Amino acid sequence: MGFVTHNEGGTWVGDPGHAVPNCSDPAFRTRVEAAFAAALGPGLNCIRATPGLDELATLLATKTLDAIDIDCDDDVCRQSAASLPSGDPPLAAERGPGLNRIAYCTGAFTLTQQALNALTFHELIHSCGGYEIDAYALEAHCFSGSGAASVPTVFIYGPDPLPCAAGHLLVGRFVVWDHARSGRVFVKNQSGGDWLSAPAITAGVDLNVQFGPDTFVMPPWAAGCV
Ligand SMILES: [Zn+2]
């Protein structure tokens, strides 16, 4: 649908009013359009150029500006603010994997264009089903030096419990993280598996990102994944 609108100016005597985008600043809407162009241009090209991410590339190509509901500073921004460090306003709110919605919060309005590009790419990875580890890793891989700045020093993991593969790889939707050894993040390779056995998950292409051991704070269920 593109930019979400609300109605202004209507009266009960018949004036239907007119639709006004919730992202009311036309300059910001132009910047969001440029961010989508970057995410689906250089960003998508980066995903296509990375072996093993074919499924993500196909999904990401469908996430056009018209396919996403784009909102500004709505209720979800205020809700998510509660879980962030004080003084650190949320940049964009997430409605969960697979949902075609991005709400830009007030912190996003003053970002540089490059940072807005990387942020939008990050949110679109979520809309393809990516977890935080997928979104941060692929943002860093594809927008390093051109806007990617949002890999947190400490990210309290959750609420999604990630499985463990090969005894030491935390498994995201598109990537795996060798958190206890090298800190490297790899494309997730998956093979085999049927109704009797789980697929084998291994580390694929080494991505251009390394998270420190404290980047994602390990919840108790990950203790066996070393
Ligand atoms: Zn995220």
Residues whose N, C-alpha, C, O or C-beta is under 5 A from the ligand:
A	BS01	ZN	E132 A135
